[in-house]
Amino acid sequence: ADRLNSAPKHVATHRPDGLSWQGSRALSGDLAEAVRALKRQGGADLLTFGSGDMVRQLLAADLVDDLSLLVYPVMLGPGKRVFGDDAQARAFTLERVDATPGGVLVSR
């Protein structure tokens, strides 16, 4: 927890005043441009958690270098799609697939 708490966190949000987690700062303006600016700065890898909408925007802007997918053995109905109907084809190379004891597939 200490490592994550001390890491800088760039947050795409509509409520920039509500960021209370240590090291959090709101991204401003266009998401793709903000991420391009962060990538130009260099430094540690940028990770995205929990936002399919944001990942779709980053994929459309060709800003995703590495993709990890966790596939759970649960059917929840139609749900949200990772890739929209308008997604452009991308060539990713499957590097690794692991299965957890609970049946979750972790594909990188």
C-alpha positions as CSV (number, residue, x, y, z in Angstrom):
1,A,0.0,0.0,0.0
2,D,2.9,2.4,0.8
3,R,4.2,2.1,-2.8
4,L,0.9,2.8,-4.4
5,N,0.1,5.6,-2.0
6,S,3.4,7.4,-2.7
7,A,3.1,7.0,-6.5
8,P,1.9,9.9,-8.6
9,K,-1.7,9.4,-9.8
10,H,-3.0,11.2,-12.9
11,V,-6.8,11.1,-12.8
12,A,-9.3,11.7,-15.7
13,T,-12.2,13.2,-13.8
14,H,-15.1,15.6,-14.1
15,R,-14.7,16.4,-10.3
16,P,-11.1,17.6,-9.9
17,D,-11.9,19.1,-6.5
18,G,-12.7,15.7,-5.0
19,L,-9.3,14.1,-5.3
20,S,-8.2,13.2,-1.8
21,W,-5.8,10.3,-2.4
22,Q,-2.2,11.3,-1.8
23,G,-0.3,12.2,-5.0
24,S,-3.5,12.5,-7.2
25,R,-3.8,15.3,-9.7
26,A,-6.5,15.8,-12.3
27,L,-5.8,15.6,-16.0
28,S,-7.1,18.7,-17.8
29,G,-8.3,19.2,-21.3
30,D,-8.4,16.5,-24.0
31,L,-7.6,13.0,-22.5
32,A,-5.5,11.9,-25.5
33,E,-3.4,15.1,-25.5
34,A,-2.9,14.9,-21.7
35,V,-1.7,11.3,-22.0
36,R,0.6,12.2,-24.9
37,A,2.1,15.0,-22.7
38,L,2.7,12.5,-19.9
39,K,4.4,10.0,-22.2
40,R,6.7,12.7,-23.6
41,Q,7.8,13.4,-20.0
42,G,9.1,9.9,-19.7
43,G,9.5,8.2,-16.4
44,A,7.5,5.2,-15.1
45,D,4.9,3.3,-17.1
46,L,1.4,4.7,-17.1
47,L,-1.3,2.2,-15.9
48,T,-5.1,2.5,-16.4
49,F,-7.5,0.7,-14.0
50,G,-11.2,0.3,-14.2
51,S,-12.4,2.5,-17.0
52,G,-13.4,0.8,-20.2
53,D,-14.5,4.2,-21.7
54,M,-11.0,5.6,-21.1
55,V,-9.3,2.6,-22.5
56,R,-11.4,2.8,-25.7
57,Q,-10.4,6.4,-26.1
58,L,-6.7,5.6,-25.6
59,L,-6.9,2.7,-28.0
60,A,-8.5,5.0,-30.6
61,A,-5.7,7.5,-30.2
62,D,-3.1,4.8,-30.5
63,L,-1.8,5.4,-27.0
64,V,-1.9,1.8,-25.7
65,D,1.4,-0.1,-25.8
66,D,0.5,-3.0,-23.5
67,L,-2.8,-4.5,-22.7
68,S,-3.7,-6.9,-19.9
69,L,-7.2,-8.4,-19.8
70,L,-8.7,-10.2,-16.9
71,V,-11.5,-12.5,-18.0
72,Y,-13.8,-13.7,-15.2
73,P,-15.8,-16.9,-15.5
74,V,-19.1,-15.1,-14.7
75,M,-22.0,-14.2,-17.1
76,L,-23.5,-10.8,-16.2
77,G,-25.7,-10.2,-19.3
78,P,-24.7,-7.8,-22.0
79,G,-22.4,-5.7,-19.8
80,K,-20.0,-3.1,-21.2
81,R,-17.8,-3.9,-24.2
82,V,-14.0,-3.5,-24.1
83,F,-13.9,-2.9,-27.8
84,G,-16.6,-0.9,-29.5
85,D,-18.1,-1.7,-32.9
86,D,-16.0,1.2,-34.4
87,A,-12.7,0.0,-32.9
88,Q,-9.8,-0.1,-35.3
89,A,-7.9,-3.4,-35.7
90,R,-4.7,-3.4,-33.7
91,A,-1.9,-6.0,-33.7
92,F,-1.0,-7.1,-30.2
93,T,1.3,-10.1,-29.5
94,L,0.1,-12.5,-26.8
95,E,3.0,-12.7,-24.3
96,R,1.4,-14.7,-21.5
97,V,-1.8,-16.2,-20.2
98,D,-2.2,-17.3,-16.6
99,A,-5.3,-18.8,-14.8
100,T,-6.0,-18.1,-11.2
101,P,-7.3,-20.8,-8.9
102,G,-10.8,-19.2,-9.2
103,G,-10.7,-19.5,-13.0
104,V,-9.8,-15.9,-13.9
105,L,-7.7,-15.7,-17.1
106,V,-5.0,-13.0,-17.1
107,S,-3.8,-12.3,-20.6
108,R,-1.0,-10.0,-21.5
